[in-house]
Amino acid sequence: MPDPTAPMTVNGDLLRERRERRQMTRPVLAGLVGRSEDWLKKVERGERVVRELSMIVRLGRLLDCKNISDLTGDTSMSMPIDDGGRVSHPGVVHLRAAIHAPLFAAAGTPADVGELAGRVAQAWELWHQARGQRTAVAILLPDLITTGHATVRAADGPEKRRAAVILSEIYALAQQYAAHTVEPELYWVIVDRARMAAEQADDPLALASAAWIVGNGLRVTGHTEEALRIVADAADTLCPQLEGGSDRLRGLYGSLCLHAAVTAAQESREGDAWRWHAEAERTAHRLGPAYAHPWTMFGMGNVAVHAVSIGADLRTPGVALRRVEDTDPSTIPSVERRSRLFLDAAKASHARRETASALQYLRLAYDTSPEAVRYVPSGRALAADLSRTTSGALSHTAHQLAEDIGVAA
């Protein structure tokens, strides 16, 4: 029996066959994944090893693979590859209109900066507490965006910089909503505006927050190396300020550490992943069990969620599932993050071919937050794969779950 913990690598012959079947030249495929033609030639000839899961998935998406085993040849490791397709949300049309609104005509009414900050805080709380978080914040985001811009334009001096910080946080929330639901062009407009607002604020914490936002954008689009670089640089910048710094600074530092940990795991850098996670865990302990960052939700519960994600991304499902057993879901203050815990547990169970457990965890993820599964490509891909491959007594359960999530055949 193949060893499920053996390093996962691209099979050069399978890669070449897939590329030729798609009638794609080496320069084209290499360019799409940000590598040289010579790099791809060496991979296809077996002269270069590709173990990074993120790169395997990027290649698989471009070559219409349904599973990473289509490129690795290792059938002991079944991991569905989503096609990168998005499931649009009804609120996207109003979000798009607000983002592309005229700069002068009907450009929104300025608000008191403190009042706007309170509205944004409430919107973030709604994102983390509502089972249908996208539907809940979609009602608020268009007006927050237009009001945020109007407030920045109307303010002066320190108030203008404070308003810019708040505008950056509005766009951070918009990014969370827009992930996987909008076209790439609009998604990157949102990311870039969050960064520009943070730069306008000229505030170190706002800039570090922007690094977290841009890092999310880079990682979700497969640019994991660049994502790791930008969040690690931001974390290193904040590190000397931890002594004597505010809880918010430490919470943001911990958020960046968790971001770096998951990103490193997606690059198959196990040592770096757990090193970053250990630093985040130390920071969370220092902040205490009751602390949660107002919009990243960094705290002890979120550290536990990320440990499961790291185990799943490193292709060590046993580690991921042991972490799940050690985690009390009630300590996770965010419904969306709690759903993610169960979704990652479902992925790990599926990797171990424990179908009943995978279905149970996926059902828990969906029941905790339907939108945190329905609008996440990996959740949809897992539901579809379980529906296709489950037979016998559990087949009806798998088909029903796929229908609930919206991927039934």
C-alpha positions as CSV (number, residue, x, y, z in Angstrom):
1,M,0.0,0.0,0.0
2,P,1.4,3.5,-0.8
3,D,2.6,5.5,2.1
4,P,0.1,8.4,2.6
5,T,2.8,10.4,4.4
6,A,5.4,10.1,1.6
7,P,6.3,13.4,-0.2
8,M,3.8,14.4,-2.9
9,T,5.5,15.2,-6.2
10,V,4.4,16.0,-9.7
11,N,4.8,13.2,-12.2
12,G,6.6,14.8,-15.2
13,D,5.1,12.4,-17.8
14,L,1.5,13.0,-16.5
15,L,2.1,16.8,-16.5
16,R,3.4,16.7,-20.2
17,E,0.4,14.5,-21.3
18,R,-2.1,16.9,-19.6
19,R,-0.4,19.9,-21.1
20,E,-0.4,18.4,-24.6
21,R,-4.0,17.3,-24.3
22,R,-4.9,20.9,-23.6
23,Q,-2.8,21.9,-26.6
24,M,-0.9,24.3,-24.4
25,T,2.8,25.1,-25.1
26,R,5.5,25.1,-22.5
27,P,6.0,28.9,-22.6
28,V,2.3,29.5,-22.1
29,L,1.8,27.1,-19.1
30,A,5.1,28.2,-17.5
31,G,4.1,31.9,-17.8
32,L,0.7,31.2,-16.2
33,V,2.3,29.8,-13.1
34,G,5.1,32.5,-13.0
35,R,7.9,30.2,-14.0
36,S,10.3,29.9,-16.9
37,E,10.0,27.5,-19.8
38,D,13.3,25.8,-18.7
39,W,11.8,25.2,-15.2
40,L,8.7,23.5,-16.8
41,K,10.9,21.4,-19.2
42,K,12.9,20.1,-16.2
43,V,9.8,19.2,-14.3
44,E,8.4,17.3,-17.3
45,R,11.7,15.4,-17.7
46,G,11.9,14.5,-14.0
47,E,15.0,16.7,-13.5
48,R,13.2,19.0,-11.1
49,V,10.9,18.1,-8.2
50,V,7.7,20.0,-7.4
51,R,6.3,19.2,-4.0
52,E,4.5,22.5,-3.2
53,L,0.8,21.7,-2.9
54,S,-0.1,25.3,-4.0
55,M,1.9,24.8,-7.3
56,I,0.4,21.4,-7.9
57,V,-3.1,22.9,-7.5
58,R,-2.3,25.8,-9.8
59,L,-1.0,23.5,-12.5
60,G,-4.0,21.2,-12.0
61,R,-6.5,24.1,-12.4
62,L,-4.9,25.2,-15.6
63,L,-4.9,21.7,-17.0
64,D,-8.5,20.9,-16.1
65,C,-7.5,18.2,-13.5
66,K,-10.2,17.1,-11.1
67,N,-7.8,15.7,-8.4
68,I,-4.1,16.2,-7.5
69,S,-3.6,12.5,-8.3
70,D,-4.1,13.4,-11.9
71,L,-0.7,15.0,-11.8
72,T,1.1,13.0,-9.1
73,G,-0.1,9.6,-10.1
74,D,-0.5,8.8,-6.4
75,T,-4.0,7.5,-5.9
76,S,-3.5,7.0,-2.2
77,M,-3.9,10.8,-1.8
78,S,-7.3,12.0,-3.1
79,M,-7.7,15.7,-3.0
80,P,-10.2,17.4,-5.3
81,I,-9.1,20.4,-7.2
82,D,-11.7,23.1,-7.5
83,D,-11.8,24.8,-10.8
84,G,-11.3,28.2,-9.4
85,G,-14.8,29.1,-10.4
86,R,-16.8,31.4,-8.2
87,V,-20.4,31.2,-7.0
88,S,-21.6,34.8,-7.2
89,H,-23.7,36.2,-4.3
90,P,-26.8,38.4,-4.9
91,G,-25.2,41.3,-3.1
92,V,-22.2,41.5,-5.6
93,V,-24.1,43.8,-8.0
94,H,-24.7,46.4,-5.3
95,L,-21.1,46.1,-4.1
96,R,-19.8,46.6,-7.6
97,A,-21.9,49.7,-8.0
98,A,-20.6,51.2,-4.8
99,I,-17.0,50.6,-5.7
100,H,-17.4,52.1,-9.2
101,A,-19.6,55.0,-8.1
102,P,-18.9,58.5,-9.5
103,L,-16.3,60.4,-7.6
104,F,-18.4,63.6,-7.3
105,A,-22.1,63.1,-8.2
106,A,-24.1,61.3,-5.5
107,A,-20.8,60.3,-3.9
108,G,-22.1,59.7,-0.4
109,T,-22.6,61.7,2.7
110,P,-19.8,62.2,5.2
111,A,-20.3,60.8,8.7
112,D,-18.8,61.5,12.1
113,V,-15.5,59.5,12.2
114,G,-16.3,57.9,15.5
115,E,-19.9,57.0,14.4
116,L,-18.5,55.4,11.2
117,A,-15.9,53.4,13.3
118,G,-18.8,52.0,15.4
119,R,-20.7,51.0,12.3
120,V,-17.7,49.2,10.8
121,A,-17.1,47.4,14.1
122,Q,-20.7,46.2,14.2
123,A,-20.4,45.0,10.6
124,W,-17.3,43.0,11.4
125,E,-19.1,41.5,14.4
126,L,-22.0,40.6,12.2
127,W,-19.6,38.8,9.8
128,H,-18.3,36.6,12.6
129,Q,-21.6,36.0,14.3
130,A,-24.1,35.4,11.5
131,R,-24.5,31.9,10.0
132,G,-25.1,33.6,6.6
133,Q,-22.3,36.1,7.0
134,R,-22.1,37.2,3.3
135,T,-25.9,37.9,3.1
136,A,-25.7,39.8,6.4
137,V,-22.8,42.2,5.5
138,A,-23.9,42.5,1.8
139,I,-26.7,44.8,3.0
140,L,-24.2,47.1,4.8
141,L,-21.1,47.2,2.6
142,P,-22.3,49.5,-0.3
143,D,-23.3,52.3,2.0
144,L,-20.2,51.8,4.2
145,I,-18.0,52.2,1.2
146,T,-19.6,55.3,-0.2
147,T,-19.9,56.9,3.3
148,G,-16.3,55.9,4.0
149,H,-14.9,57.7,0.9
150,A,-17.1,60.7,1.6
151,T,-15.8,60.9,5.2
152,V,-12.2,60.7,4.2
153,R,-12.7,63.5,1.6
154,A,-14.4,65.8,4.1
155,A,-12.0,65.2,7.0
156,D,-8.8,67.2,7.8
157,G,-5.6,66.5,9.6
158,P,-5.6,63.7,12.2
159,E,-9.3,63.0,11.5
160,K,-8.6,62.4,7.9
161,R,-5.9,59.8,8.7
162,R,-8.3,58.2,11.2
163,A,-11.0,58.0,8.6
164,A,-8.5,56.4,6.2
165,V,-7.8,53.7,8.7
166,I,-11.6,53.0,9.0
167,L,-11.9,53.0,5.2
168,S,-9.1,50.4,5.0
169,E,-11.1,48.2,7.5
170,I,-14.2,48.6,5.4
171,Y,-12.3,47.3,2.4
172,A,-10.9,44.5,4.5
173,L,-14.4,43.3,5.2
174,A,-15.3,43.7,1.5
175,Q,-12.4,41.5,0.7
176,Q,-13.7,38.8,3.0
177,Y,-17.1,39.0,1.4
178,A,-15.7,39.1,-2.2
179,A,-13.4,36.1,-1.9
180,H,-14.6,33.5,-4.4
181,T,-17.8,35.5,-5.3
182,V,-16.6,38.3,-7.6
183,E,-14.5,38.5,-10.8
184,P,-10.7,38.7,-10.2
185,E,-10.6,42.3,-11.5
186,L,-13.1,43.6,-8.9
187,Y,-11.4,41.5,-6.2
188,W,-8.1,43.2,-6.8
189,V,-9.6,46.6,-6.9
190,I,-10.9,45.9,-3.4
191,V,-7.5,44.7,-2.2
192,D,-5.7,47.7,-3.8
193,R,-8.1,50.2,-2.2
194,A,-7.6,48.7,1.2
195,R,-3.8,49.2,0.7
196,M,-4.2,52.7,-0.6
197,A,-6.4,53.8,2.3
198,A,-3.8,52.3,4.8
199,E,-1.0,54.2,3.0
200,Q,-3.1,57.4,3.2
201,A,-3.6,56.9,6.9
202,D,0.2,56.8,7.4
203,D,-0.3,54.6,10.4
204,P,2.0,51.5,11.1
205,L,-0.9,49.3,12.3
206,A,-3.0,50.2,9.3
207,L,-0.1,49.4,7.0
208,A,0.4,46.0,8.8
209,S,-3.3,45.4,8.5
210,A,-3.0,46.1,4.8
211,A,-0.2,43.5,4.6
212,W,-2.6,41.0,6.0
213,I,-5.2,42.0,3.4
214,V,-2.9,41.9,0.4
215,G,-1.4,38.7,1.7
216,N,-4.9,37.2,1.6
217,G,-5.4,38.4,-1.9
218,L,-2.1,36.9,-3.0
219,R,-2.7,33.6,-1.3
220,V,-6.2,33.1,-2.6
221,T,-4.9,33.6,-6.1
222,G,-2.1,31.1,-5.7
223,H,0.8,33.5,-5.2
224,T,1.8,31.9,-1.9
225,E,5.5,32.9,-2.0
226,E,4.7,36.6,-2.4
227,A,2.0,36.3,0.3
228,L,4.4,34.8,2.7
229,R,7.0,37.5,2.0
230,I,4.7,40.4,2.6
231,V,3.1,39.1,5.8
232,A,6.5,38.0,7.2
233,D,7.9,41.4,6.6
234,A,5.0,43.1,8.4
235,A,5.3,40.7,11.3
236,D,9.0,41.4,11.6
237,T,8.3,45.1,11.6
238,L,5.8,44.9,14.5
239,C,7.9,42.4,16.5
240,P,10.2,45.0,18.2
241,Q,7.1,46.9,19.4
242,L,5.4,44.0,21.2
243,E,6.8,45.1,24.6
244,G,4.7,48.0,25.7
245,G,2.5,47.8,22.6
246,S,-1.3,47.8,22.7
247,D,-3.3,44.6,22.7
248,R,-4.5,45.5,19.2
249,L,-0.8,45.6,18.0
250,R,-0.1,42.2,19.5
251,G,-3.4,40.8,18.1
252,L,-2.4,42.0,14.6
253,Y,1.1,40.6,15.0
254,G,-0.4,37.2,16.0
255,S,-2.8,37.5,13.0
256,L,0.2,38.0,10.7
257,C,2.0,35.0,12.3
258,L,-1.0,32.7,11.6
259,H,-1.3,34.0,8.1
260,A,2.4,33.2,7.5
261,A,1.9,29.8,9.1
262,V,-0.9,28.7,6.8
263,T,0.9,30.2,3.8
264,A,4.1,28.3,4.6
265,A,2.1,25.1,5.0
266,Q,0.6,25.6,1.5
267,E,4.2,25.9,0.3
268,S,5.0,22.5,2.0
269,R,7.4,24.3,4.4
270,E,6.5,22.3,7.5
271,G,9.2,23.7,9.8
272,D,8.4,27.3,9.0
273,A,4.6,26.7,9.3
274,W,4.8,25.3,12.8
275,R,7.4,27.9,13.8
276,W,5.1,30.7,12.8
277,H,2.2,28.9,14.5
278,A,4.2,28.6,17.8
279,E,4.9,32.3,17.8
280,A,1.2,33.0,17.3
281,E,0.3,30.7,20.1
282,R,2.8,32.4,22.5
283,T,1.2,35.8,21.5
284,A,-2.3,34.5,22.1
285,H,-1.4,33.2,25.6
286,R,0.1,36.5,26.4
287,L,-3.2,38.3,25.4
288,G,-5.3,35.9,27.5
289,P,-8.2,33.5,26.7
290,A,-10.8,36.2,26.4
291,Y,-9.0,38.2,23.7
292,A,-10.1,38.3,20.0
293,H,-8.9,40.8,17.4
294,P,-12.0,42.7,16.2
295,W,-11.8,41.6,12.6
296,T,-9.2,38.9,12.2
297,M,-10.5,37.1,15.3
298,F,-7.0,36.3,16.4
299,G,-7.0,34.6,19.8
300,M,-6.6,31.2,21.4
301,G,-9.6,29.8,19.5
302,N,-8.4,31.0,16.1
303,V,-4.9,29.6,16.9
304,A,-6.5,26.2,17.3
305,V,-8.4,26.5,14.0
306,H,-5.2,27.3,12.2
307,A,-3.4,24.3,13.6
308,V,-6.0,22.1,11.9
309,S,-5.6,24.0,8.7
310,I,-1.8,23.6,8.8
311,G,-2.1,19.9,9.3
312,A,-4.5,19.6,6.4
313,D,-2.4,21.8,4.1
314,L,0.8,19.9,5.0
315,R,-0.9,16.6,3.9
316,T,-0.7,15.3,7.5
317,P,-4.3,14.5,8.1
318,G,-3.6,12.5,11.3
319,V,-2.0,15.7,12.8
320,A,-5.0,17.8,11.7
321,L,-7.5,15.4,13.2
322,R,-5.6,15.1,16.5
323,R,-5.7,18.9,16.7
324,V,-9.5,18.8,16.1
325,E,-9.9,16.4,19.0
326,D,-8.0,18.8,21.2
327,T,-10.1,21.8,20.2
328,D,-13.3,23.0,22.0
329,P,-15.4,24.6,19.3
330,S,-17.1,26.8,21.9
331,T,-13.8,28.7,22.4
332,I,-13.9,29.9,18.8
333,P,-15.9,33.2,18.9
334,S,-16.4,33.4,15.1
335,V,-19.1,31.2,13.5
336,E,-17.3,31.5,10.2
337,R,-14.0,30.3,11.7
338,R,-15.8,27.5,13.6
339,S,-17.2,26.3,10.3
340,R,-13.7,26.4,8.9
341,L,-12.5,24.1,11.7
342,F,-15.1,21.5,10.7
343,L,-14.4,21.9,6.9
344,D,-10.6,21.3,7.4
345,A,-11.5,18.3,9.6
346,A,-13.6,17.0,6.7
347,K,-10.7,17.5,4.3
348,A,-8.4,15.6,6.6
349,S,-10.8,12.7,7.0
350,H,-11.4,12.5,3.3
351,A,-7.6,12.4,2.7
352,R,-7.5,9.3,5.1
353,R,-10.5,7.8,3.1
354,E,-12.6,7.9,6.2
355,T,-15.8,8.7,4.4
356,A,-18.3,8.6,7.3
357,S,-16.1,11.0,9.3
358,A,-15.7,13.3,6.3
359,L,-19.4,13.5,5.7
360,Q,-20.1,14.1,9.4
361,Y,-17.5,17.0,9.6
362,L,-18.7,18.5,6.4
363,R,-22.3,18.4,7.7
364,L,-21.1,20.1,10.9
365,A,-19.4,22.8,8.8
366,Y,-22.5,23.4,6.7
367,D,-24.9,23.4,9.7
368,T,-22.6,25.8,11.6
369,S,-22.5,28.2,8.6
370,P,-24.0,27.3,5.2
371,E,-22.4,30.2,3.5
372,A,-18.9,29.4,4.8
373,V,-19.1,26.2,2.9
374,R,-21.3,27.1,-0.1
375,Y,-19.1,30.0,-1.2
376,V,-15.8,28.3,-0.5
377,P,-14.4,26.4,-3.6
378,S,-12.7,23.8,-1.5
379,G,-15.9,23.1,0.4
380,R,-17.9,22.8,-2.8
381,A,-15.2,20.6,-4.4
382,L,-15.1,18.3,-1.4
383,A,-18.9,17.9,-1.3
384,A,-19.0,17.1,-5.1
385,D,-16.2,14.6,-4.7
386,L,-17.9,12.8,-1.8
387,S,-21.1,12.7,-3.8
388,R,-19.4,11.1,-6.8
389,T,-17.3,8.6,-4.8
390,T,-19.5,7.5,-1.9
391,S,-21.3,4.3,-2.3
392,G,-23.5,2.0,-0.2
393,A,-25.3,3.1,2.9
394,L,-23.8,6.5,2.9
395,S,-24.5,7.5,-0.7
396,H,-27.8,9.1,0.1
397,T,-26.2,11.2,2.9
398,A,-23.5,12.3,0.5
399,H,-25.9,13.2,-2.3
400,Q,-28.2,15.1,0.1
401,L,-25.3,17.1,1.5
402,A,-24.1,17.9,-2.0
403,E,-27.6,19.1,-2.9
404,D,-27.7,21.3,0.2
405,I,-24.4,22.9,-0.7
406,G,-25.4,23.4,-4.3
407,V,-23.1,21.0,-6.1
408,A,-25.5,18.0,-6.8
409,A,-25.1,16.6,-10.3
